[in-house]
Amino acid sequence: MSNAKWADVIGWALLAVLLVLALTSGDTYTLKVVLWISLNILAAAALRFVMLTGELNIATAAFWGVGAYVAAILTAWYKLPFFLSLLIGGLAPMLLSVLFGYVTLRTKGPYFMLISFAFTEVLRLIYTQTESIGGNSGMIGIYPPRWLDPYYSAIVVAIVAALLAVFFWLERGAFGKLLKAIQNNDAVTESVGIDVLKMKVICLAVASFAAGVGGALFAHANRVISPGDFSFLVAVYALAYVKIGGETQFSGAIIGAVLLTLLNQYVIAFGHYEHLFFGGAIVVAMLVLPNGLMGLFERVAIAFGGTRENAAPAARGGH
């Protein structure tokens, strides 16, 4: 089995462990940790999916928040069924992302990143000024059905795994190859008749649907949401997970989210200083582990008898 396939096995095995823990553990703290790890994995995977085109989408945080607020309104105000609220919580940011992407993805690189950052903060400010959804105080009473309480963590893991399977299928197929071609040279890709803007918008829409579902799951897990929950820091944390795990490998987002979420259980007591932890993680990853833990794994595998032909793109320095 090639090193790339081993990396995939590790990622899916971690998800299987999370599901087993969610189904068998009776410890409330363990279930909460499994829940937050799963949501962090989804945020990281959604961010990384757009990174396949070469763009850093800070607006992942914005679409996470839109999904949370839409699902919260549907549940708290209109008493819609839980799974219908989740679905609409994913569709709303997906539709918004199509408009956002069609306008903004004509830019790229730092310009798109800054626009997505501004969009995220504008939405957060809108939440604070909208009294009907609680303004700065946020919304309360976002409860999933009572019968779901014992299984909520397992349901979250299962939904996250299903969305990751879609990401995996798309990335490994023809669509994923097109995204990586755009990342390498969008001008050349467009010269052979590919509508680059359309491909980028579709990619953003898929990622935004997943982010919206993640936000909806977050809202029902937290049962209280406020504008501060959806600042650009959501995307910064997701970026830390991706960079630590390794952005060139699908499993990098999973491994990074698991590791940093577990470590964060020890630094969360430091309050706002936990932001320094994630910022520092990104800096360290870029300086010491440019390809993340998955890149380190590849280098070790090669050093102990692996071949470059079997190595994943991270080890070869490519994409």
C-alpha positions as CSV (number, residue, x, y, z in Angstrom):
1,M,0.0,0.0,0.0
2,S,1.4,3.4,-0.9
3,N,2.1,6.1,1.7
4,A,-0.8,8.2,0.3
5,K,-3.2,5.4,0.9
6,W,-1.9,4.8,4.3
7,A,-2.6,8.5,5.1
8,D,-6.2,8.0,4.0
9,V,-6.5,4.9,6.2
10,I,-5.3,6.9,9.2
11,G,-7.8,9.6,8.6
12,W,-10.8,7.3,8.2
13,A,-9.6,5.2,11.2
14,L,-9.6,8.3,13.4
15,L,-13.2,9.0,12.3
16,A,-14.2,5.4,13.1
17,V,-12.7,5.8,16.6
18,L,-14.7,9.0,17.1
19,L,-17.9,7.2,16.1
20,V,-17.2,4.2,18.4
21,L,-16.5,6.6,21.3
22,A,-19.7,8.5,20.6
23,L,-21.7,5.3,20.5
24,T,-20.2,3.5,23.5
25,S,-18.9,6.2,25.9
26,G,-21.2,7.2,28.8
27,D,-18.9,9.9,29.9
28,T,-20.3,13.4,29.2
29,Y,-16.9,15.1,28.9
30,T,-15.7,12.5,26.4
31,L,-18.9,12.9,24.3
32,K,-18.4,16.7,24.3
33,V,-14.8,16.4,23.2
34,V,-15.8,13.9,20.4
35,L,-18.4,16.4,19.3
36,W,-16.0,19.4,19.1
37,I,-13.4,17.4,17.4
38,S,-15.9,16.3,14.7
39,L,-17.1,19.9,14.1
40,N,-13.5,21.1,14.0
41,I,-12.7,18.5,11.4
42,L,-15.6,19.6,9.3
43,A,-14.6,23.3,9.5
44,A,-11.0,22.4,8.5
45,A,-12.2,20.1,5.6
46,A,-14.4,22.9,4.2
47,L,-11.6,25.4,4.4
48,R,-9.2,23.0,2.7
49,F,-11.5,22.1,-0.1
50,V,-11.4,25.7,-1.4
51,M,-7.7,25.7,-0.9
52,L,-7.5,23.1,-3.6
53,T,-8.1,26.0,-6.0
54,G,-5.2,28.0,-4.4
55,E,-7.5,30.3,-2.4
56,L,-7.7,30.9,1.3
57,N,-11.4,31.4,2.1
58,I,-11.7,33.2,5.4
59,A,-15.5,33.4,4.6
60,T,-15.7,29.8,5.8
61,A,-16.4,31.4,9.1
62,A,-19.2,33.6,7.6
63,F,-20.9,30.6,6.0
64,W,-20.6,28.7,9.3
65,G,-22.4,31.5,11.0
66,V,-25.1,31.8,8.4
67,G,-25.8,28.1,8.8
68,A,-25.9,28.4,12.5
69,Y,-28.3,31.4,12.6
70,V,-30.6,30.0,9.9
71,A,-30.9,26.6,11.6
72,A,-31.4,28.4,15.0
73,I,-34.2,30.5,13.7
74,L,-35.9,27.5,12.1
75,T,-35.7,25.5,15.3
76,A,-36.3,28.1,17.9
77,W,-39.0,30.2,16.1
78,Y,-40.7,27.8,13.6
79,K,-40.1,24.5,15.4
80,L,-39.1,22.8,12.1
81,P,-37.8,19.2,12.4
82,F,-34.2,19.0,13.3
83,F,-32.9,17.4,10.1
84,L,-34.8,19.8,7.9
85,S,-33.3,22.7,9.9
86,L,-29.8,21.2,9.2
87,L,-30.5,20.8,5.5
88,I,-31.8,24.4,5.1
89,G,-28.9,25.6,7.3
90,G,-26.6,24.1,4.7
91,L,-28.5,25.3,1.6
92,A,-28.8,29.0,2.8
93,P,-25.0,29.6,2.9
94,M,-24.5,27.6,-0.2
95,L,-26.8,29.9,-2.2
96,L,-25.2,32.9,-0.6
97,S,-21.8,31.6,-1.5
98,V,-22.7,31.3,-5.2
99,L,-23.5,35.1,-5.3
100,F,-20.4,35.9,-3.2
101,G,-18.2,33.7,-5.2
102,Y,-19.4,34.9,-8.6
103,V,-18.6,38.5,-7.6
104,T,-15.4,37.9,-5.6
105,L,-13.6,34.9,-7.2
106,R,-12.6,37.1,-10.2
107,T,-9.9,38.2,-7.8
108,K,-7.4,35.7,-6.3
109,G,-4.6,35.4,-3.8
110,P,-4.4,38.0,-1.0
111,Y,-7.2,40.1,-2.7
112,F,-9.7,37.3,-2.3
113,M,-8.5,36.5,1.2
114,L,-9.0,40.1,2.3
115,I,-12.4,40.3,0.7
116,S,-13.5,37.1,2.4
117,F,-12.2,38.4,5.7
118,A,-14.2,41.7,5.3
119,F,-17.3,39.7,4.3
120,T,-17.0,37.7,7.5
121,E,-16.7,40.7,9.7
122,V,-19.5,42.6,8.0
123,L,-21.9,39.6,8.6
124,R,-20.8,39.5,12.2
125,L,-21.5,43.2,12.7
126,I,-24.9,42.7,11.0
127,Y,-25.7,40.0,13.6
128,T,-24.8,42.4,16.5
129,Q,-27.1,45.1,15.1
130,T,-30.1,42.9,14.4
131,E,-32.2,42.9,17.5
132,S,-34.7,40.3,16.2
133,I,-32.0,37.6,16.5
134,G,-30.7,38.9,19.9
135,G,-28.1,41.4,18.7
136,N,-24.9,41.2,20.6
137,S,-26.5,38.8,23.2
138,G,-27.3,36.2,20.6
139,M,-30.0,33.6,20.5
140,I,-31.0,31.0,23.1
141,G,-33.2,27.9,23.2
142,I,-31.8,26.1,20.2
143,Y,-32.6,22.6,21.3
144,P,-32.5,19.4,19.2
145,P,-35.3,16.9,19.9
146,R,-35.0,15.5,23.4
147,W,-34.9,11.9,22.1
148,L,-31.7,12.8,20.2
149,D,-29.8,13.9,23.2
150,P,-28.1,10.6,24.0
151,Y,-27.1,10.1,20.4
152,Y,-26.2,13.7,19.4
153,S,-22.5,13.2,19.3
154,A,-22.8,10.0,17.3
155,I,-25.1,11.8,14.8
156,V,-22.6,14.7,14.4
157,V,-19.8,12.2,13.7
158,A,-21.9,10.4,11.2
159,I,-22.9,13.6,9.4
160,V,-19.3,14.8,9.4
161,A,-18.1,11.5,8.0
162,A,-20.8,11.6,5.2
163,L,-19.7,15.1,4.2
164,L,-16.1,14.2,4.3
165,A,-16.8,11.2,2.0
166,V,-18.3,13.7,-0.5
167,F,-15.2,15.9,-0.3
168,F,-13.0,12.8,-0.7
169,W,-15.0,11.5,-3.7
170,L,-14.9,14.9,-5.4
171,E,-11.2,15.5,-4.7
172,R,-10.1,12.1,-6.0
173,G,-12.3,12.4,-9.2
174,A,-12.1,14.5,-12.3
175,F,-13.5,17.5,-10.4
176,G,-10.6,17.4,-8.0
177,K,-8.1,17.2,-10.8
178,L,-9.6,20.3,-12.3
179,L,-9.3,22.2,-9.0
180,K,-5.7,21.3,-8.7
181,A,-5.1,22.3,-12.3
182,I,-6.6,25.7,-11.5
183,Q,-4.3,25.9,-8.4
184,N,-1.2,25.2,-10.5
185,N,-2.1,27.6,-13.3
186,D,-5.6,28.9,-13.9
187,A,-4.6,30.7,-17.1
188,V,-3.5,27.5,-18.7
189,T,-6.6,25.7,-17.5
190,E,-8.9,28.4,-19.0
191,S,-7.0,28.3,-22.2
192,V,-8.2,24.7,-22.8
193,G,-11.8,25.7,-22.5
194,I,-12.4,25.2,-18.8
195,D,-14.6,27.9,-17.1
196,V,-12.3,28.6,-14.2
197,L,-14.8,31.0,-12.4
198,K,-17.6,28.4,-12.7
199,M,-15.4,25.7,-11.2
200,K,-14.3,27.9,-8.3
201,V,-17.9,28.9,-7.6
202,I,-19.0,25.3,-7.5
203,C,-16.1,24.4,-5.2
204,L,-17.0,27.3,-2.9
205,A,-20.7,26.3,-2.9
206,V,-19.9,22.7,-1.9
207,A,-17.6,23.8,0.9
208,S,-20.1,26.4,2.1
209,F,-22.9,23.8,2.3
210,A,-20.7,21.7,4.5
211,A,-19.7,24.8,6.6
212,G,-23.4,25.7,6.9
213,V,-24.3,22.2,8.1
214,G,-21.4,22.5,10.6
215,G,-22.7,25.8,11.9
216,A,-26.2,24.3,12.3
217,L,-24.8,21.3,14.2
218,F,-22.8,23.8,16.3
219,A,-25.8,25.9,17.2
220,H,-27.8,22.8,18.3
221,A,-24.9,21.5,20.3
222,N,-24.2,24.8,22.0
223,R,-27.9,25.7,22.3
224,V,-26.8,29.4,22.6
225,I,-25.1,31.4,19.8
226,S,-23.9,34.9,19.6
227,P,-22.0,37.0,16.9
228,G,-18.7,36.4,18.7
229,D,-18.9,32.8,17.8
230,F,-18.6,33.5,14.1
231,S,-15.6,35.9,13.8
232,F,-12.7,35.3,11.4
233,L,-11.1,33.3,14.2
234,V,-13.3,30.3,13.2
235,A,-11.3,30.2,9.9
236,V,-8.0,30.9,11.6
237,Y,-8.5,27.8,13.8
238,A,-9.5,25.8,10.8
239,L,-6.4,26.9,9.0
240,A,-4.3,25.9,12.0
241,Y,-5.8,22.4,11.8
242,V,-5.1,22.1,8.1
243,K,-1.5,23.5,8.4
244,I,-0.6,21.2,11.3
245,G,-2.1,18.1,9.7
246,G,-0.8,18.9,6.2
247,E,-2.8,20.7,3.5
248,T,-1.6,18.4,0.6
249,Q,-3.3,15.4,2.1
250,F,-7.0,14.8,2.6
251,S,-6.4,13.3,6.0
252,G,-4.3,16.3,7.1
253,A,-7.4,18.2,8.2
254,I,-8.6,15.3,10.2
255,I,-5.3,14.7,12.0
256,G,-4.7,18.3,12.6
257,A,-8.1,18.9,14.1
258,V,-7.9,15.9,16.3
259,L,-4.5,16.8,17.7
260,L,-5.1,20.5,18.2
261,T,-8.5,20.0,19.7
262,L,-7.1,17.6,22.3
263,L,-4.2,19.9,23.0
264,N,-6.6,22.8,23.3
265,Q,-8.3,21.1,26.3
266,Y,-5.2,22.0,28.2
267,V,-4.7,25.6,27.0
268,I,-8.4,26.7,27.1
269,A,-7.9,27.6,30.8
270,F,-5.7,30.4,29.7
271,G,-8.7,32.3,28.2
272,H,-8.0,34.6,25.3
273,Y,-4.4,33.3,25.3
274,E,-5.6,30.3,23.5
275,H,-5.7,32.4,20.3
276,L,-1.9,32.7,20.7
277,F,-1.8,28.9,20.7
278,F,-3.5,28.6,17.3
279,G,-1.5,31.5,15.8
280,G,1.7,30.0,17.1
281,A,0.7,26.6,15.7
282,I,0.3,28.0,12.2
283,V,3.7,29.8,12.4
284,V,5.5,26.7,13.7
285,A,3.9,24.5,11.1
286,M,5.0,26.8,8.3
287,L,8.5,27.1,9.6
288,V,9.2,23.6,10.9
289,L,6.6,21.4,9.1
290,P,5.9,23.1,5.8
291,N,3.8,20.1,4.8
292,G,2.4,19.4,8.2
293,L,2.4,16.1,10.1
294,M,1.5,14.2,6.9
295,G,4.6,15.6,5.2
296,L,6.7,14.5,8.2
297,F,5.1,11.0,7.9
298,E,6.1,10.9,4.2
299,R,9.7,11.9,4.9
300,V,10.0,9.3,7.6
301,A,8.5,6.6,5.4
302,I,10.9,7.4,2.6
303,A,13.9,7.5,5.1
304,F,12.9,4.0,6.2
305,G,12.8,2.4,2.8
306,G,9.8,4.0,1.1
307,T,10.1,5.3,-2.5
308,R,9.3,8.6,-4.0
309,E,7.0,6.9,-6.4
310,N,4.8,5.7,-3.6
311,A,5.0,8.9,-1.6
312,A,2.2,11.4,-1.6
313,P,2.5,14.7,-3.3
314,A,3.5,16.3,0.0
315,A,6.7,14.4,0.2
316,R,7.5,15.2,-3.4
317,G,6.9,18.9,-2.8
318,G,4.1,19.1,-5.3
319,H,0.4,19.4,-5.1
